[in-house]
C-alpha cells in the first residue's frame, strides 16, 4: 500500500496534468495501469480537480441562469462520482486487511481509509491553488502575507494528515483499529428515495 506522501505526490501529478490545459471539458489522461490503486487515486483526484474548477465557474456573478443550472447538475453528478470512487478505493484497501484479526483493544475508526484519502486529495488542491495565490504580484503586501500564512497552515495540515493516514493504515494492518465501509446511500440522486423524483413518475 502507498504511503501518504506518495499519495500526495500522485495527487500533485494529477493536478499538474489537469492544469496543462486547465479545461473542465478535457479528457482525463491516465498514466497508470488499469485497476491499480494508482489508477483509482489518479481518477479520484481528477474528479476533485474538475469539480474544484466547476465550483469556481458557478460563482461567476455574471453567469447566465441556464449555464449555472448546467454547472450545478455537473457538480451534483461529480459528487456522486467522487463518492463512488471513494468506495472503490475503500474496497481495494480493506481487502488487503480482510484476514487481519482485530486485537481485543481495537478501536473502530470514525472514517474509512477512502474518506481519509479523499481529504488528502482535497488538501492537495488547496495547497496547489493557495501556492499560486501566495505568489501573486498584483496584490498588496497585506493580502500576500495573509495568503502566505494560509499556505503555511495548509503545509502543517499536510504533515499532520499524512501522519494520521499512515497511522490508520498501519493500525488496520496490525488489527489495532477497525474500519467499516457504509455505502453513502445518497437519497437525492435515487429516483426511488427522492420524493421529487418518484412523485413525478
Buried (B, 14 or more C-beta within 10 A) or exposed (E): BBEBBEBBEBBBBBBEBBBEEEEBEEEEEBEBEEEEBBBBBBBBBBBBBBBBBBEEBBEEEEBEEEEBEBBEEBBEEBBBBBBBBBBBBBEBBBEBBEEBEBEEEBEEBEEBBBBBBBBBBBBBBBBBBBBEBBEEEEEEEEEBEBBBEBBEEBBEBBEEBBEBBBEBBEBBEBBBBBBEBEEBEBEEBEEEEBEEBEEEE
